[in-house]
Amino acid sequence: MDKNTNNELSIGWASTDLTPEKTVLVTGQFHARVSEGVMDPVTATALAVESVQDGKSRDYAIMVSCDFVAIPDGLRDAVRSHLKKSLPEIDSIRVFLNATHTHAGPEIRVENDVLQAGAQASPSFFFFPESHEQNNAAQTGGGNVPTRMGVELGVMDPADYVAFTSKRIAEAVEEAWKGREPSAIGFGLGQAVVGHNRRISYYNGETRMYGNTNDPDFSHIEGYEDHSVNVLGTWNKKGKLTGLVVNVACPSQVSEHSYQISADYWHDTRQELRRRLGKDLFILPQNSASGDQSPHLMLQRPAETRMLRLKGLIPSVAQKPDKNLGAPEALRKEIAERLADAVTKILPFVEKEKDAHPCFAHRVETVELSRRPLPSRMLRKRGRRLRNYVRNMKNYAATLKLTRRSARNNAGIRI
């Protein structure tokens, strides 16, 4: 963004709660998890940015961050469909959504979604890999749960949740757009240790994700770790800080095995930043490129755990701390403090060069990406594993049905 005194920047913020009111599937693992309540809310935050020149709109874009594992096509298109009706004056292609990649959010993939995994992760593909090209519409997502899982799980269908959440996201976009006001913007770069490279290399040439670093054959961590914290702040005409975009190269998956809905460490980070900078502050989190980054600790776990105890975040130290140090909630708070420290350290300097007259432009380019071809040997191996899994699930469902029938017949009760 280059400075141009003829331009005026107009900014609007909004946030909405996306926490499901019913039991849902929790996405982020290879097995189905049925939610057991809510640890903390999942939300969406919208930021509308418009460049105004001589009183006329010159260009604009609207960013939305969601506490989800990903943004599938179905959710994106549903949001845009709502906006075409509720906000026809904007081009919905200028509304782009990102996910924080929490592994404890609601399932938002539906039957028609074409995800990165696509047919490669679908049962039909594993059973009939030779017909992959004909089955490329097969999906990994939800829709009708009994059909997908082979067993009734008693959860809200993902399609119904997408209908609920897409409407709320669209309403947040509308609120941000209609609430924009003359503002200034500034950006800066800080540092905070959040992500760690999760690929562990051994002397035998093997590299494993989340490998054991206490193995005698452990050689080194395979690659780079990105500790940068990119921050963009917005201020209104009175000089009040109204919102922050915080960009971190690490998915929010400390609580990734939880059966409770959670935004993970971004919930704790939002709380900590608002405690320091104001309870009404909008915070839009972004997860930048971080394919091999993880918040799980791979080295020095005993020392890190000891520090959590000394800080009063945990009462005692686990004898053999795991990758979450045996205390995921404490690790989340530690990450939140690190991020808040990084943001508040650079914010006074960022504010010195905030700009109310930048040149702003939004550009769109569609890039076709090819799929990663998998070797036939790997496909056959995965096919066998999946067929065994499906067979076990069918046996489990049949056993459960017989157990319930027997209980009703013998005890006169219904379970």
C-alpha positions in Angstrom: 0.0 0.0 0.0 1.6 3.3 -1.2 0.6 6.6 0.3 -1.8 8.8 -1.6 -3.3 11.8 0.2 -6.4 11.8 -2.2 -7.3 8.4 -0.8 -9.2 7.8 2.4 -9.4 4.5 4.1 -12.7 3.2 5.4 -12.8 0.2 7.8 -15.5 -1.8 9.5 -15.3 -4.7 12.0 -17.8 -7.3 13.2 -17.7 -10.6 15.0 -20.2 -13.4 15.5 -20.5 -16.6 17.6 -20.5 -19.8 15.5 -20.8 -22.2 18.4 -23.3 -25.0 17.6 -26.2 -25.3 19.9 -26.6 -29.0 19.2 -24.3 -32.0 19.4 -22.1 -32.1 16.3 -19.2 -34.1 14.7 -15.8 -32.6 15.8 -13.5 -32.5 12.8 -9.7 -32.6 12.7 -8.8 -36.3 13.2 -9.2 -39.4 11.1 -11.9 -40.8 13.4 -15.4 -39.5 14.1 -15.7 -37.6 17.4 -19.1 -36.7 18.8 -19.0 -33.4 20.7 -19.3 -33.5 24.4 -20.0 -29.9 25.2 -18.2 -26.6 24.6 -14.8 -25.8 26.0 -14.8 -22.3 24.5 -16.7 -20.6 21.7 -15.8 -20.7 18.0 -16.3 -17.4 16.2 -16.0 -15.6 12.9 -14.4 -12.1 12.7 -14.9 -9.9 9.6 -12.8 -6.9 8.5 -14.1 -4.7 5.7 -11.5 -2.4 4.0 -12.4 0.2 1.4 -10.3 2.8 -0.4 -12.3 6.0 -1.1 -11.2 8.6 -3.5 -13.0 11.9 -3.9 -15.9 10.5 -2.1 -16.2 7.5 -4.4 -15.3 3.8 -3.7 -12.1 3.0 -5.5 -11.6 -0.6 -4.3 -12.5 -2.8 -1.4 -12.1 -6.3 0.1 -13.6 -8.1 3.1 -11.6 -10.7 5.1 -13.3 -13.2 7.4 -11.5 -15.5 9.8 -13.3 -18.6 11.2 -12.4 -21.0 14.0 -12.7 -24.0 11.7 -10.2 -26.6 10.4 -10.6 -25.4 6.8 -13.0 -23.4 4.5 -14.6 -25.9 2.1 -16.2 -24.8 -1.1 -19.7 -25.5 0.2 -19.4 -23.1 3.2 -17.7 -20.4 1.0 -20.4 -20.6 -1.6 -23.2 -20.6 1.0 -21.9 -17.4 2.5 -21.6 -15.7 -0.9 -25.1 -16.9 -1.8 -26.5 -15.1 1.4 -24.5 -12.0 0.6 -25.9 -11.7 -3.0 -29.3 -11.3 -1.4 -28.5 -9.3 1.8 -25.7 -7.1 0.4 -26.1 -7.0 -3.4 -23.9 -3.9 -3.8 -20.7 -5.8 -3.1 -19.0 -8.4 -5.3 -19.0 -11.6 -3.3 -15.7 -12.7 -4.9 -14.1 -9.9 -2.8 -15.1 -11.7 0.4 -12.5 -14.3 1.3 -12.5 -16.6 4.3 -9.7 -18.2 6.1 -9.6 -20.9 8.9 -7.5 -20.9 12.0 -7.2 -24.7 11.5 -8.5 -25.7 14.9 -8.8 -29.5 15.3 -11.7 -29.1 17.7 -14.2 -27.3 15.6 -17.5 -28.5 14.1 -17.6 -30.5 10.9 -18.3 -28.2 8.0 -17.8 -30.4 5.0 -20.9 -31.4 3.1 -21.6 -33.8 0.2 -20.7 -31.5 -2.6 -17.5 -30.2 -1.3 -14.4 -30.7 -3.3 -11.6 -30.6 -0.7 -7.9 -30.9 -1.1 -8.3 -34.6 0.0 -11.2 -35.0 -2.5 -11.7 -38.5 -3.8 -8.3 -39.6 -2.5 -9.8 -39.8 0.9 -13.1 -41.3 0.0 -14.1 -44.9 0.6 -15.1 -45.4 -3.1 -11.6 -44.4 -4.1 -9.9 -46.8 -1.7 -12.2 -49.7 -2.8 -11.9 -48.9 -6.5 -8.7 -46.9 -7.0 -8.7 -47.7 -10.7 -11.9 -45.6 -11.2 -10.5 -42.5 -9.5 -11.1 -40.3 -12.5 -14.8 -41.4 -12.6 -15.2 -41.0 -8.8 -13.6 -37.6 -8.4 -16.8 -36.2 -7.0 -16.8 -38.5 -4.0 -16.1 -36.6 -0.8 -14.8 -36.9 2.7 -17.4 -34.7 4.4 -20.7 -34.9 6.2 -24.1 -34.3 4.8 -26.2 -37.3 5.8 -24.3 -38.8 8.8 -25.8 -42.3 8.9 -25.1 -42.8 5.2 -21.5 -41.6 5.7 -20.6 -43.4 8.9 -22.8 -46.5 8.6 -24.2 -45.9 12.1 -26.5 -43.3 13.6 -24.4 -41.0 15.8 -27.2 -38.6 17.0 -25.5 -35.5 15.8 -26.5 -32.4 13.8 -25.8 -33.0 10.1 -22.9 -30.9 8.8 -25.2 -29.6 6.0 -27.5 -28.2 8.7 -24.6 -26.6 10.6 -23.3 -25.0 7.4 -26.8 -23.5 6.8 -26.7 -22.1 10.3 -23.1 -20.8 10.3 -23.1 -19.4 6.7 -26.0 -17.2 7.6 -24.2 -15.9 10.7 -21.0 -15.3 8.8 -22.9 -13.4 6.1 -24.5 -11.3 8.8 -21.1 -10.4 10.2 -19.8 -9.4 6.8 -22.9 -7.2 6.3 -22.4 -5.6 9.8 -18.7 -4.9 9.1 -19.5 -3.4 5.7 -22.2 -1.2 6.9 -20.2 -0.1 10.0 -17.1 1.1 8.2 -15.7 4.5 9.1 -12.7 6.7 8.2 -9.7 4.9 9.7 -5.9 4.5 9.7 -3.9 1.4 9.3 -0.5 0.2 10.3 1.6 -3.0 10.2 4.6 -4.5 11.9 6.6 -7.7 12.5 7.2 -9.3 15.9 8.5 -12.7 17.0 6.9 -15.4 19.3 7.7 -19.1 19.6 4.4 -20.8 18.8 5.1 -23.4 16.1 7.6 -26.1 16.1 8.7 -28.3 13.2 7.1 -31.6 13.7 9.2 -33.7 11.3 11.8 -35.7 13.1 14.8 -37.2 11.2 16.8 -40.2 12.1 20.3 -41.5 11.3 18.8 -44.3 9.2 17.5 -41.7 6.7 13.9 -42.0 7.9 11.8 -38.9 8.8 8.6 -39.2 10.8 5.9 -36.7 11.8 5.9 -36.4 15.6 8.7 -38.9 15.8 10.4 -39.7 19.1 13.3 -37.3 19.8 14.5 -39.6 22.7 15.2 -42.4 20.2 19.0 -43.2 20.1 18.8 -42.9 16.3 17.4 -39.3 16.5 19.5 -37.1 14.3 17.8 -33.7 13.9 14.6 -31.7 13.3 14.1 -31.8 9.6 13.3 -28.2 8.6 12.6 -24.6 9.3 10.5 -23.1 12.1 8.8 -19.8 11.5 8.3 -17.6 14.6 7.2 -14.5 12.9 4.1 -12.6 14.1 2.8 -10.3 11.4 0.4 -7.6 12.9 -1.9 -5.2 11.2 -3.7 -2.7 13.3 -6.6 -0.3 12.6 -7.4 3.0 14.4 -10.5 5.2 14.1 -10.4 9.0 13.6 -10.2 9.5 17.3 -7.0 7.5 17.5 -8.6 4.5 19.2 -7.3 1.0 18.3 -10.3 -0.8 16.9 -8.9 -4.1 15.7 -5.9 -6.3 15.0 -5.0 -8.9 12.3 -2.6 -11.3 13.8 -0.8 -13.7 11.4 1.0 -16.7 12.8 2.6 -19.7 11.0 1.1 -22.3 13.2 -2.3 -24.1 13.3 -4.4 -23.9 16.5 -4.3 -27.6 17.5 -3.0 -27.8 21.1 -6.4 -29.3 22.1 -6.6 -31.3 18.8 -7.9 -34.5 20.5 -10.6 -32.8 22.5 -14.2 -34.0 22.3 -15.3 -30.5 23.3 -15.8 -27.7 20.8 -12.9 -25.2 21.0 -11.1 -22.4 19.1 -7.9 -23.6 20.8 -5.1 -21.2 21.6 -6.8 -18.4 19.6 -9.5 -18.2 22.3 -6.9 -17.7 25.0 -5.0 -15.2 22.8 -8.1 -13.1 22.2 -8.9 -13.0 25.9 -5.3 -12.0 26.7 -5.1 -9.2 24.0 -8.5 -7.8 25.1 -7.4 -7.9 28.7 -4.4 -5.7 27.8 -5.8 -3.5 25.0 -9.6 -3.3 25.6 -12.5 -5.6 25.9 -14.1 -4.3 22.6 -11.0 -5.0 20.5 -11.6 -7.0 17.3 -9.0 -9.7 16.6 -8.8 -11.5 13.3 -6.4 -14.5 13.5 -4.7 -15.8 10.4 -2.8 -19.1 10.0 -0.1 -18.5 7.4 1.8 -21.3 5.5 2.7 -23.8 8.1 2.4 -27.3 6.7 5.1 -28.8 8.9 4.6 -26.5 11.9 2.8 -27.5 15.1 2.3 -26.1 18.6 3.3 -29.4 20.1 6.7 -29.5 21.7 9.2 -31.9 20.3 12.3 -31.1 22.4 13.0 -30.0 26.0 9.6 -31.1 27.3 10.7 -31.5 30.9 12.3 -28.0 31.0 9.3 -26.4 29.4 6.9 -28.2 31.8 9.0 -27.0 34.7 8.7 -23.4 33.5 4.9 -23.8 33.3 4.9 -24.9 36.9 7.1 -22.0 38.0 4.8 -19.6 36.3 1.8 -21.1 38.2 0.1 -22.4 35.1 0.2 -26.0 36.3 0.3 -27.3 39.9 2.9 -30.1 39.3 5.1 -31.6 36.6 4.1 -34.8 34.8 6.6 -37.6 35.2 6.8 -38.1 31.4 5.3 -35.0 29.8 3.7 -35.6 26.4 3.8 -33.2 23.4 1.3 -31.0 25.2 3.4 -31.2 28.4 0.4 -33.1 30.0 -1.4 -29.8 30.3 -2.9 -28.5 27.0 -4.8 -25.7 28.7 -1.7 -24.4 30.3 0.3 -24.6 27.0 -2.5 -22.6 25.3 -2.3 -19.8 27.9 1.5 -19.8 27.5 1.1 -19.4 23.7 -1.5 -16.6 24.3 0.9 -14.7 26.6 3.8 -15.0 24.0 1.6 -13.7 21.2 0.2 -10.9 23.3 3.7 -10.0 24.4 4.8 -9.9 20.7 1.9 -7.7 19.7 2.0 -5.2 22.5 5.8 -4.9 22.2 5.6 -3.7 18.6 2.3 -1.9 18.6 3.5 1.5 19.9 6.0 1.6 17.0 3.4 0.5 14.5 1.1 3.3 15.6 3.8 5.9 14.9 3.5 5.2 11.2 -0.2 4.5 10.9 -1.6 5.7 7.6 -5.0 7.1 6.8 -4.3 7.6 3.1 -2.8 4.4 1.6 -3.4 3.2 -1.9 -5.4 0.0 -1.5 -6.1 -2.6 -4.2 -7.7 -6.1 -4.3 -6.5 -8.6 -6.9 -7.9 -12.0 -7.7 -6.1 -14.8 -9.6 -7.3 -18.4 -9.9 -4.5 -20.9 -9.8 -5.1 -24.6 -10.7 -3.2 -26.9 -8.5 -2.5 -30.6 -9.3 -3.0 -33.4 -6.9 -0.1 -35.3 -5.4 0.0 -38.7 -7.2 0.2 -41.6 -4.7 2.1 -44.8 -5.4 0.0 -47.9 -6.1 1.6 -49.7 -3.2 0.5 -47.0 -0.8 -3.0 -47.0 -2.2 -3.3 -50.8 -1.8 -2.1 -50.6 1.8 -4.5 -47.8 2.6 -7.3 -49.7 0.9 -6.8 -52.7 3.0 -6.7 -50.6 6.2 -9.9 -48.8 5.2 -11.7 -52.1 4.3 -10.8 -53.5 7.7 -12.0 -50.3 9.4 -15.4 -50.4 7.5 -15.8 -54.1 8.4 -15.1 -53.4 12.1 -17.5 -50.5 12.1 -20.3 -52.7 10.6 -19.6 -55.4 13.2 -19.7 -52.8 16.0 -23.0 -51.4 14.7 -24.5 -54.9 14.5 -23.3 -55.7 18.0 -24.7 -52.5 19.4 -28.1 -53.1 17.7 -28.3 -56.7 19.2 -27.2 -55.3 22.7 -30.0 -52.7 22.6 -32.6 -55.3 21.5 -31.5 -57.7 24.1 -31.7 -55.1 26.9 -35.2 -54.1 25.9 -36.4 -57.7 25.7 -34.8 -58.9 28.9 -35.0 -55.9 31.2 -38.0 -54.0 29.7 -36.0 -50.8 29.4 -34.8 -48.8 26.4 -31.3 -47.6 26.0 
